[in-house]
């Protein structure tokens, strides 16, 4: 990572409200946010709060995936055809 990228991240996240940064920090979504982002947020929170709040367990790609049974179950369900729509449409209702 270049130092310029880190500085840009710092500028961007430093403009956010403290509550928003705390939410990102505590949610700890490692799929959505990079390691460098968390380092920058930690730095900003330390400057603003002196003590950084604790984080939840990290959310990773594995935790966000559906299991195979849920995938197959979702594929089996097909929307039911509404027969009233074409019949009533043909009649002119």
Residue, then its C-alpha position, 0 to 999 in steps of 0.5 A: x500500500x502506498x502512503x498516499x493511499x493511506x493518507x487519502x483513506x485517513x482524510x476520507x474517514x476523518x470526515x465521517x462522524x465518530x458514531x459512524x466510525x464506531x459502528x464500522x469498527x465494532x461491526x468488524x466486517x472484514x469482507x466489506x473493509x480492508x485491514x488498512x481501513x481498520x488501521x486508519x479507523x483505529x487511529x482516528x478513534x484513538x485521536x478522538x476518544x483516547x480509548x478505542x471500543x472493543x470489536x465484535x468477532x470479524x465477519x469473513x467471507x466464510x461466515x457470510x456464505x449460504x450453506x448448500x442446503x439453503x441454496x438448493x432450497x431457494x432454487x426449488x421454489x418457483x413463483x406460482x402463476x396467477x391465472x386470474x391476471x390473463x383471464x380477467x385481462x382478456x375479459x376487460x376487467 
